[in-house]
């Protein structure tokens, strides 16, 4: 199983499954993290703790704990 945390800078991946729960899941859905959505990895912070993604044209930063809940193809 590959999760969004494992994607490299410049890579475009497709969301397979969102394993987040409750409010975090709702937040990610509102940001456009839905099944089949394309996500581009733009930049990674120190120790890969914070990563910037392009999701449906918007730039969004997610913590490692959040991006590890998103399964990708």
mmCIF file as gemmi writes it, N, C-alpha and C atoms, coordinates in Angstrom:
data_model
loop_
_atom_site.group_PDB
_atom_site.id
_atom_site.type_symbol
_atom_site.label_atom_id
_atom_site.label_alt_id
_atom_site.label_comp_id
_atom_site.label_asym_id
_atom_site.label_entity_id
_atom_site.label_seq_id
_atom_site.pdbx_PDB_ins_code
_atom_site.Cartn_x
_atom_site.Cartn_y
_atom_site.Cartn_z
_atom_site.occupancy
_atom_site.B_iso_or_equiv
_atom_site.pdbx_formal_charge
_atom_site.auth_seq_id
_atom_site.auth_asym_id
_atom_site.pdbx_PDB_model_num
ATOM 1 N N . UNK Axp A 1 ? 0.848 -1.179 0 1 0 ? 1 A 1
ATOM 2 C CA . UNK Axp A 1 ? 0 0 0 1 0 ? 1 A 1
ATOM 3 C C . UNK Axp A 1 ? 0.889 1.236 0 1 0 ? 1 A 1
ATOM 4 N N . UNK Axp A 2 ? 0.682 2.127 -0.957 1 0 ? 2 A 1
ATOM 5 C CA . UNK Axp A 2 ? 1.458 3.353 -1.046 1 0 ? 2 A 1
ATOM 6 C C . UNK Axp A 2 ? 0.576 4.514 -0.58 1 0 ? 2 A 1
ATOM 7 N N . UNK Axp A 3 ? 1.139 5.346 0.285 1 0 ? 3 A 1
ATOM 8 C CA . UNK Axp A 3 ? 0.382 6.491 0.793 1 0 ? 3 A 1
ATOM 9 C C . UNK Axp A 3 ? 1.013 7.782 0.277 1 0 ? 3 A 1
ATOM 10 N N . UNK Axp A 4 ? 0.272 8.869 0.402 1 0 ? 4 A 1
ATOM 11 C CA . UNK Axp A 4 ? 0.693 10.154 -0.156 1 0 ? 4 A 1
ATOM 12 C C . UNK Axp A 4 ? 2.037 10.613 0.409 1 0 ? 4 A 1
ATOM 13 N N . UNK Axp A 5 ? 2.356 10.258 1.624 1 0 ? 5 A 1
ATOM 14 C CA . UNK Axp A 5 ? 3.633 10.622 2.23 1 0 ? 5 A 1
ATOM 15 C C . UNK Axp A 5 ? 4.811 10.081 1.428 1 0 ? 5 A 1
ATOM 16 N N . UNK Axp A 6 ? 4.628 8.943 0.753 1 0 ? 6 A 1
ATOM 17 C CA . UNK Axp A 6 ? 5.716 8.304 0.006 1 0 ? 6 A 1
ATOM 18 C C . UNK Axp A 6 ? 5.925 8.905 -1.386 1 0 ? 6 A 1
ATOM 19 N N . UNK Axp A 7 ? 5.043 9.753 -1.864 1 0 ? 7 A 1
ATOM 20 C CA . UNK Axp A 7 ? 5.189 10.352 -3.202 1 0 ? 7 A 1
ATOM 21 C C . UNK Axp A 7 ? 6.351 11.338 -3.212 1 0 ? 7 A 1
ATOM 22 N N . UNK Axp A 8 ? 7.049 11.394 -4.331 1 0 ? 8 A 1
ATOM 23 C CA . UNK Axp A 8 ? 8.211 12.275 -4.464 1 0 ? 8 A 1
ATOM 24 C C . UNK Axp A 8 ? 7.821 13.622 -5.061 1 0 ? 8 A 1
ATOM 25 N N . UNK Axp A 9 ? 8.696 14.609 -4.885 1 0 ? 9 A 1
ATOM 26 C CA . UNK Axp A 9 ? 8.462 15.951 -5.427 1 0 ? 9 A 1
ATOM 27 C C . UNK Axp A 9 ? 8.343 15.862 -6.95 1 0 ? 9 A 1
ATOM 28 N N . UNK Axp A 10 ? 7.333 16.516 -7.505 1 0 ? 10 A 1
ATOM 29 C CA . UNK Axp A 10 ? 7.1 16.521 -8.947 1 0 ? 10 A 1
ATOM 30 C C . UNK Axp A 10 ? 6.204 15.395 -9.425 1 0 ? 10 A 1
ATOM 31 N N . UNK Axp A 11 ? 5.968 14.432 -8.586 1 0 ? 11 A 1
ATOM 32 C CA . UNK Axp A 11 ? 5.138 13.285 -8.946 1 0 ? 11 A 1
ATOM 33 C C . UNK Axp A 11 ? 3.651 13.659 -8.871 1 0 ? 11 A 1
ATOM 34 N N . UNK Axp A 12 ? 2.89 13.184 -9.849 1 0 ? 12 A 1
ATOM 35 C CA . UNK Axp A 12 ? 1.437 13.365 -9.828 1 0 ? 12 A 1
ATOM 36 C C . UNK Axp A 12 ? 0.816 12.007 -9.555 1 0 ? 12 A 1
ATOM 37 N N . UNK Axp A 13 ? 0.022 11.937 -8.496 1 0 ? 13 A 1
ATOM 38 C CA . UNK Axp A 13 ? -0.569 10.672 -8.077 1 0 ? 13 A 1
ATOM 39 C C . UNK Axp A 13 ? -2.088 10.804 -8.045 1 0 ? 13 A 1
ATOM 40 N N . UNK Axp A 14 ? -2.747 9.659 -8.036 1 0 ? 14 A 1
ATOM 41 C CA . UNK Axp A 14 ? -4.205 9.634 -7.996 1 0 ? 14 A 1
ATOM 42 C C . UNK Axp A 14 ? -4.653 9.041 -6.665 1 0 ? 14 A 1
ATOM 43 N N . UNK Axp A 15 ? -5.656 9.656 -6.052 1 0 ? 15 A 1
ATOM 44 C CA . UNK Axp A 15 ? -6.157 9.189 -4.752 1 0 ? 15 A 1
ATOM 45 C C . UNK Axp A 15 ? -6.952 7.906 -4.951 1 0 ? 15 A 1
ATOM 46 N N . UNK Axp A 16 ? -6.582 6.884 -4.169 1 0 ? 16 A 1
ATOM 47 C CA . UNK Axp A 16 ? -7.293 5.614 -4.212 1 0 ? 16 A 1
ATOM 48 C C . UNK Axp A 16 ? -8.311 5.526 -3.079 1 0 ? 16 A 1
ATOM 49 N N . UNK Axp A 17 ? -7.883 5.99 -1.871 1 0 ? 17 A 1
ATOM 50 C CA . UNK Axp A 17 ? -8.762 5.866 -0.705 1 0 ? 17 A 1
ATOM 51 C C . UNK Axp A 17 ? -8.35 6.879 0.356 1 0 ? 17 A 1
ATOM 52 N N . UNK Axp A 18 ? -9.312 7.442 1.029 1 0 ? 18 A 1
ATOM 53 C CA . UNK Axp A 18 ? -9.066 8.383 2.117 1 0 ? 18 A 1
ATOM 54 C C . UNK Axp A 18 ? -9.432 7.698 3.424 1 0 ? 18 A 1
ATOM 55 N N . UNK Axp A 19 ? -8.426 7.38 4.248 1 0 ? 19 A 1
ATOM 56 C CA . UNK Axp A 19 ? -8.662 6.658 5.505 1 0 ? 19 A 1
ATOM 57 C C . UNK Axp A 19 ? -8.84 7.568 6.713 1 0 ? 19 A 1
ATOM 58 N N . UNK Axp A 20 ? -8.916 8.859 6.52 1 0 ? 20 A 1
ATOM 59 C CA . UNK Axp A 20 ? -9.093 9.787 7.638 1 0 ? 20 A 1
ATOM 60 C C . UNK Axp A 20 ? -10.476 9.58 8.269 1 0 ? 20 A 1
ATOM 61 N N . UNK Axp A 21 ? -10.61 10.035 9.49 1 0 ? 21 A 1
ATOM 62 C CA . UNK Axp A 21 ? -11.854 9.87 10.228 1 0 ? 21 A 1
ATOM 63 C C . UNK Axp A 21 ? -12.459 11.228 10.578 1 0 ? 21 A 1
ATOM 64 N N . UNK Axp A 22 ? -13.746 11.263 10.753 1 0 ? 22 A 1
ATOM 65 C CA . UNK Axp A 22 ? -14.514 12.393 11.282 1 0 ? 22 A 1
ATOM 66 C C . UNK Axp A 22 ? -14.179 13.739 10.637 1 0 ? 22 A 1
ATOM 67 N N . UNK Axp A 23 ? -13.78 14.718 11.467 1 0 ? 23 A 1
ATOM 68 C CA . UNK Axp A 23 ? -13.574 16.085 10.991 1 0 ? 23 A 1
ATOM 69 C C . UNK Axp A 23 ? -12.444 16.185 9.975 1 0 ? 23 A 1
ATOM 70 N N . UNK Axp A 24 ? -11.375 15.412 10.166 1 0 ? 24 A 1
ATOM 71 C CA . UNK Axp A 24 ? -10.262 15.454 9.217 1 0 ? 24 A 1
ATOM 72 C C . UNK Axp A 24 ? -10.711 14.952 7.851 1 0 ? 24 A 1
ATOM 73 N N . UNK Axp A 25 ? -11.51 13.897 7.827 1 0 ? 25 A 1
ATOM 74 C CA . UNK Axp A 25 ? -12.018 13.37 6.56 1 0 ? 25 A 1
ATOM 75 C C . UNK Axp A 25 ? -12.886 14.422 5.858 1 0 ? 25 A 1
ATOM 76 N N . UNK Axp A 26 ? -13.744 15.083 6.615 1 0 ? 26 A 1
ATOM 77 C CA . UNK Axp A 26 ? -14.586 16.142 6.037 1 0 ? 26 A 1
ATOM 78 C C . UNK Axp A 26 ? -13.738 17.278 5.489 1 0 ? 26 A 1
ATOM 79 N N . UNK Axp A 27 ? -12.683 17.659 6.236 1 0 ? 27 A 1
ATOM 80 C CA . UNK Axp A 27 ? -11.801 18.734 5.794 1 0 ? 27 A 1
ATOM 81 C C . UNK Axp A 27 ? -11.103 18.348 4.495 1 0 ? 27 A 1
ATOM 82 N N . UNK Axp A 28 ? -10.574 17.134 4.431 1 0 ? 28 A 1
ATOM 83 C CA . UNK Axp A 28 ? -9.88 16.685 3.221 1 0 ? 28 A 1
ATOM 84 C C . UNK Axp A 28 ? -10.836 16.606 2.031 1 0 ? 28 A 1
ATOM 85 N N . UNK Axp A 29 ? -12.046 16.146 2.264 1 0 ? 29 A 1
ATOM 86 C CA . UNK Axp A 29 ? -13.039 16.102 1.182 1 0 ? 29 A 1
ATOM 87 C C . UNK Axp A 29 ? -13.353 17.507 0.683 1 0 ? 29 A 1
ATOM 88 N N . UNK Axp A 30 ? -13.467 18.462 1.612 1 0 ? 30 A 1
ATOM 89 C CA . UNK Axp A 30 ? -13.74 19.849 1.23 1 0 ? 30 A 1
ATOM 90 C C . UNK Axp A 30 ? -12.584 20.45 0.434 1 0 ? 30 A 1
ATOM 91 N N . UNK Axp A 31 ? -11.359 19.982 0.705 1 0 ? 31 A 1
ATOM 92 C CA . UNK Axp A 31 ? -10.187 20.473 -0.025 1 0 ? 31 A 1
ATOM 93 C C . UNK Axp A 31 ? -10.037 19.808 -1.392 1 0 ? 31 A 1
ATOM 94 N N . UNK Axp A 32 ? -10.858 18.806 -1.676 1 0 ? 32 A 1
ATOM 95 C CA . UNK Axp A 32 ? -10.813 18.144 -2.974 1 0 ? 32 A 1
ATOM 96 C C . UNK Axp A 32 ? -10.119 16.803 -2.982 1 0 ? 32 A 1
ATOM 97 N N . UNK Axp A 33 ? -9.775 16.288 -1.814 1 0 ? 33 A 1
ATOM 98 C CA . UNK Axp A 33 ? -9.119 14.974 -1.728 1 0 ? 33 A 1
ATOM 99 C C . UNK Axp A 33 ? -10.203 13.904 -1.774 1 0 ? 33 A 1
ATOM 100 N N . UNK Axp A 34 ? -10.64 13.593 -2.968 1 0 ? 34 A 1
ATOM 101 C CA . UNK Axp A 34 ? -11.67 12.578 -3.179 1 0 ? 34 A 1
ATOM 102 C C . UNK Axp A 34 ? -11.085 11.441 -3.998 1 0 ? 34 A 1
ATOM 103 N N . UNK Axp A 35 ? -11.75 10.311 -4.013 1 0 ? 35 A 1
ATOM 104 C CA . UNK Axp A 35 ? -11.264 9.167 -4.784 1 0 ? 35 A 1
ATOM 105 C C . UNK Axp A 35 ? -11.126 9.554 -6.258 1 0 ? 35 A 1
ATOM 106 N N . UNK Axp A 36 ? -9.969 9.269 -6.843 1 0 ? 36 A 1
ATOM 107 C CA . UNK Axp A 36 ? -9.718 9.576 -8.244 1 0 ? 36 A 1
ATOM 108 C C . UNK Axp A 36 ? -9.132 10.95 -8.5 1 0 ? 36 A 1
ATOM 109 N N . UNK Axp A 37 ? -9.024 11.797 -7.474 1 0 ? 37 A 1
ATOM 110 C CA . UNK Axp A 37 ? -8.462 13.141 -7.654 1 0 ? 37 A 1
ATOM 111 C C . UNK Axp A 37 ? -6.951 13.054 -7.88 1 0 ? 37 A 1
ATOM 112 N N . UNK Axp A 38 ? -6.433 13.904 -8.761 1 0 ? 38 A 1
ATOM 113 C CA . UNK Axp A 38 ? -4.99 13.968 -9 1 0 ? 38 A 1
ATOM 114 C C . UNK Axp A 38 ? -4.356 14.945 -8.025 1 0 ? 38 A 1
ATOM 115 N N . UNK Axp A 39 ? -3.225 14.55 -7.454 1 0 ? 39 A 1
ATOM 116 C CA . UNK Axp A 39 ? -2.492 15.387 -6.513 1 0 ? 39 A 1
ATOM 117 C C . UNK Axp A 39 ? -1.038 15.457 -6.97 1 0 ? 39 A 1
ATOM 118 N N . UNK Axp A 40 ? -0.509 16.685 -7.084 1 0 ? 40 A 1
ATOM 119 C CA . UNK Axp A 40 ? 0.887 16.878 -7.449 1 0 ? 40 A 1
ATOM 120 C C . UNK Axp A 40 ? 1.671 17.287 -6.206 1 0 ? 40 A 1
ATOM 121 N N . UNK Axp A 41 ? 2.819 16.677 -5.997 1 0 ? 41 A 1
ATOM 122 C CA . UNK Axp A 41 ? 3.679 17.02 -4.862 1 0 ? 41 A 1
ATOM 123 C C . UNK Axp A 41 ? 4.568 18.18 -5.29 1 0 ? 41 A 1
ATOM 124 N N . UNK Axp A 42 ? 4.438 19.327 -4.638 1 0 ? 42 A 1
ATOM 125 C CA . UNK Axp A 42 ? 5.189 20.524 -5.025 1 0 ? 42 A 1
ATOM 126 C C . UNK Axp A 42 ? 6.455 20.725 -4.208 1 0 ? 42 A 1
ATOM 127 N N . UNK Axp A 43 ? 6.382 20.548 -2.907 1 0 ? 43 A 1
ATOM 128 C CA . UNK Axp A 43 ? 7.517 20.882 -2.044 1 0 ? 43 A 1
ATOM 129 C C . UNK Axp A 43 ? 7.415 20.119 -0.737 1 0 ? 43 A 1
ATOM 130 N N . UNK Axp A 44 ? 8.571 19.732 -0.194 1 0 ? 44 A 1
ATOM 131 C CA . UNK Axp A 44 ? 8.592 19.063 1.106 1 0 ? 44 A 1
ATOM 132 C C . UNK Axp A 44 ? 9.415 19.896 2.072 1 0 ? 44 A 1
ATOM 133 N N . UNK Axp A 45 ? 8.949 19.971 3.318 1 0 ? 45 A 1
ATOM 134 C CA . UNK Axp A 45 ? 9.644 20.744 4.339 1 0 ? 45 A 1
ATOM 135 C C . UNK Axp A 45 ? 10.715 19.908 5.015 1 0 ? 45 A 1
ATOM 136 N N . UNK Axp A 46 ? 11.359 20.505 6.03 1 0 ? 46 A 1
ATOM 137 C CA . UNK Axp A 46 ? 12.393 19.78 6.756 1 0 ? 46 A 1
ATOM 138 C C . UNK Axp A 46 ? 11.845 18.49 7.362 1 0 ? 46 A 1
ATOM 139 N N . UNK Axp A 47 ? 12.6 17.435 7.244 1 0 ? 47 A 1
ATOM 140 C CA . UNK Axp A 47 ? 12.231 16.115 7.764 1 0 ? 47 A 1
ATOM 141 C C . UNK Axp A 47 ? 10.921 15.6 7.165 1 0 ? 47 A 1
ATOM 142 N N . UNK Axp A 48 ? 10.513 16.15 6.035 1 0 ? 48 A 1
ATOM 143 C CA . UNK Axp A 48 ? 9.288 15.738 5.333 1 0 ? 48 A 1
ATOM 144 C C . UNK Axp A 48 ? 8.052 15.824 6.209 1 0 ? 48 A 1
ATOM 145 N N . UNK Axp A 49 ? 8.097 16.657 7.248 1 0 ? 49 A 1
ATOM 146 C CA . UNK Axp A 49 ? 6.946 16.761 8.146 1 0 ? 49 A 1
ATOM 147 C C . UNK Axp A 49 ? 5.788 17.51 7.498 1 0 ? 49 A 1
ATOM 148 N N . UNK Axp A 50 ? 6.089 18.537 6.72 1 0 ? 50 A 1
ATOM 149 C CA . UNK Axp A 50 ? 5.058 19.335 6.069 1 0 ? 50 A 1
ATOM 150 C C . UNK Axp A 50 ? 5.311 19.303 4.566 1 0 ? 50 A 1
ATOM 151 N N . UNK Axp A 51 ? 4.283 19.007 3.786 1 0 ? 51 A 1
ATOM 152 C CA . UNK Axp A 51 ? 4.425 18.9 2.333 1 0 ? 51 A 1
ATOM 153 C C . UNK Axp A 51 ? 3.351 19.738 1.658 1 0 ? 51 A 1
ATOM 154 N N . UNK Axp A 52 ? 3.741 20.422 0.574 1 0 ? 52 A 1
ATOM 155 C CA . UNK Axp A 52 ? 2.805 21.247 -0.179 1 0 ? 52 A 1
ATOM 156 C C . UNK Axp A 52 ? 2.364 20.47 -1.41 1 0 ? 52 A 1
ATOM 157 N N . UNK Axp A 53 ? 1.051 20.408 -1.619 1 0 ? 53 A 1
ATOM 158 C CA . UNK Axp A 53 ? 0.464 19.677 -2.735 1 0 ? 53 A 1
ATOM 159 C C . UNK Axp A 53 ? -0.379 20.627 -3.576 1 0 ? 53 A 1
ATOM 160 N N . UNK Axp A 54 ? -0.54 20.286 -4.858 1 0 ? 54 A 1
ATOM 161 C CA . UNK Axp A 54 ? -1.512 20.985 -5.702 1 0 ? 54 A 1
ATOM 162 C C . UNK Axp A 54 ? -2.676 20.023 -5.905 1 0 ? 54 A 1
ATOM 163 N N . UNK Axp A 55 ? -3.835 20.438 -5.396 1 0 ? 55 A 1
ATOM 164 C CA . UNK Axp A 55 ? -5.043 19.625 -5.484 1 0 ? 55 A 1
ATOM 165 C C . UNK Axp A 55 ? -6.118 20.444 -6.17 1 0 ? 55 A 1
ATOM 166 N N . UNK Axp A 56 ? -6.548 20.012 -7.334 1 0 ? 56 A 1
ATOM 167 C CA . UNK Axp A 56 ? -7.593 20.713 -8.099 1 0 ? 56 A 1
ATOM 168 C C . UNK Axp A 56 ? -7.275 22.198 -8.27 1 0 ? 56 A 1
ATOM 169 N N . UNK Axp A 57 ? -5.985 22.495 -8.527 1 0 ? 57 A 1
ATOM 170 C CA . UNK Axp A 57 ? -5.56 23.86 -8.803 1 0 ? 57 A 1
ATOM 171 C C . UNK Axp A 57 ? -5.197 24.678 -7.579 1 0 ? 57 A 1
ATOM 172 N N . UNK Axp A 58 ? -5.462 24.179 -6.391 1 0 ? 58 A 1
ATOM 173 C CA . UNK Axp A 58 ? -5.14 24.907 -5.162 1 0 ? 58 A 1
ATOM 174 C C . UNK Axp A 58 ? -3.906 24.301 -4.507 1 0 ? 58 A 1
ATOM 175 N N . UNK Axp A 59 ? -3.073 25.175 -3.906 1 0 ? 59 A 1
ATOM 176 C CA . UNK Axp A 59 ? -1.907 24.696 -3.163 1 0 ? 59 A 1
ATOM 177 C C . UNK Axp A 59 ? -2.3 24.495 -1.712 1 0 ? 59 A 1
ATOM 178 N N . UNK Axp A 60 ? -2.045 23.287 -1.201 1 0 ? 60 A 1
ATOM 179 C CA . UNK Axp A 60 ? -2.459 22.918 0.143 1 0 ? 60 A 1
ATOM 180 C C . UNK Axp A 60 ? -1.303 22.23 0.857 1 0 ? 60 A 1
ATOM 181 N N . UNK Axp A 61 ? -1.048 22.628 2.103 1 0 ? 61 A 1
ATOM 182 C CA . UNK Axp A 61 ? 0.006 21.99 2.898 1 0 ? 61 A 1
ATOM 183 C C . UNK Axp A 61 ? -0.64 21.006 3.87 1 0 ? 61 A 1
ATOM 184 N N . UNK Axp A 62 ? -0.075 19.809 3.911 1 0 ? 62 A 1
ATOM 185 C CA . UNK Axp A 62 ? -0.57 18.784 4.839 1 0 ? 62 A 1
ATOM 186 C C . UNK Axp A 62 ? 0.587 18.265 5.676 1 0 ? 62 A 1
ATOM 187 N N . UNK Axp A 63 ? 0.298 17.979 6.953 1 0 ? 63 A 1
ATOM 188 C CA . UNK Axp A 63 ? 1.295 17.353 7.808 1 0 ? 63 A 1
ATOM 189 C C . UNK Axp A 63 ? 1.452 15.886 7.422 1 0 ? 63 A 1
ATOM 190 N N . UNK Axp A 64 ? 2.578 15.313 7.842 1 0 ? 64 A 1
ATOM 191 C CA . UNK Axp A 64 ? 2.866 13.909 7.549 1 0 ? 64 A 1
ATOM 192 C C . UNK Axp A 64 ? 1.755 12.996 8.078 1 0 ? 64 A 1
ATOM 193 N N . UNK Axp A 65 ? 1.241 13.308 9.269 1 0 ? 65 A 1
ATOM 194 C CA . UNK Axp A 65 ? 0.197 12.476 9.869 1 0 ? 65 A 1
ATOM 195 C C . UNK Axp A 65 ? -1.066 12.477 8.999 1 0 ? 65 A 1
ATOM 196 N N . UNK Axp A 66 ? -1.35 13.622 8.375 1 0 ? 66 A 1
ATOM 197 C CA . UNK Axp A 66 ? -2.546 13.731 7.538 1 0 ? 66 A 1
ATOM 198 C C . UNK Axp A 66 ? -2.34 13.041 6.184 1 0 ? 66 A 1
ATOM 199 N N . UNK Axp A 67 ? -1.195 13.292 5.556 1 0 ? 67 A 1
ATOM 200 C CA . UNK Axp A 67 ? -0.973 12.719 4.224 1 0 ? 67 A 1
ATOM 201 C C . UNK Axp A 67 ? -0.755 11.204 4.28 1 0 ? 67 A 1
ATOM 202 N N . UNK Axp A 68 ? -0.379 10.681 5.454 1 0 ? 68 A 1
ATOM 203 C CA . UNK Axp A 68 ? -0.189 9.228 5.566 1 0 ? 68 A 1
ATOM 204 C C . UNK Axp A 68 ? -1.515 8.48 5.59 1 0 ? 68 A 1
ATOM 205 N N . UNK Axp A 69 ? -2.622 9.204 5.713 1 0 ? 69 A 1
ATOM 206 C CA . UNK Axp A 69 ? -3.949 8.579 5.726 1 0 ? 69 A 1
ATOM 207 C C . UNK Axp A 69 ? -4.562 8.489 4.334 1 0 ? 69 A 1
ATOM 208 N N . UNK Axp A 70 ? -3.864 9.019 3.321 1 0 ? 70 A 1
ATOM 209 C CA . UNK Axp A 70 ? -4.395 9.036 1.966 1 0 ? 70 A 1
ATOM 210 C C . UNK Axp A 70 ? -3.663 7.992 1.129 1 0 ? 70 A 1
ATOM 211 N N . UNK Axp A 71 ? -4.394 6.965 0.723 1 0 ? 71 A 1
ATOM 212 C CA . UNK Axp A 71 ? -3.821 5.894 -0.088 1 0 ? 71 A 1
ATOM 213 C C . UNK Axp A 71 ? -3.845 6.331 -1.55 1 0 ? 71 A 1
ATOM 214 N N . UNK Axp A 72 ? -2.73 6.086 -2.266 1 0 ? 72 A 1
ATOM 215 C CA . UNK Axp A 72 ? -2.621 6.518 -3.664 1 0 ? 72 A 1
ATOM 216 C C . UNK Axp A 72 ? -2.336 5.335 -4.577 1 0 ? 72 A 1
ATOM 217 N N . UNK Axp A 73 ? -2.579 5.568 -5.891 1 0 ? 73 A 1
ATOM 218 C CA . UNK Axp A 73 ? -2.291 4.541 -6.904 1 0 ? 73 A 1
ATOM 219 C C . UNK Axp A 73 ? -0.963 4.824 -7.549 1 0 ? 73 A 1
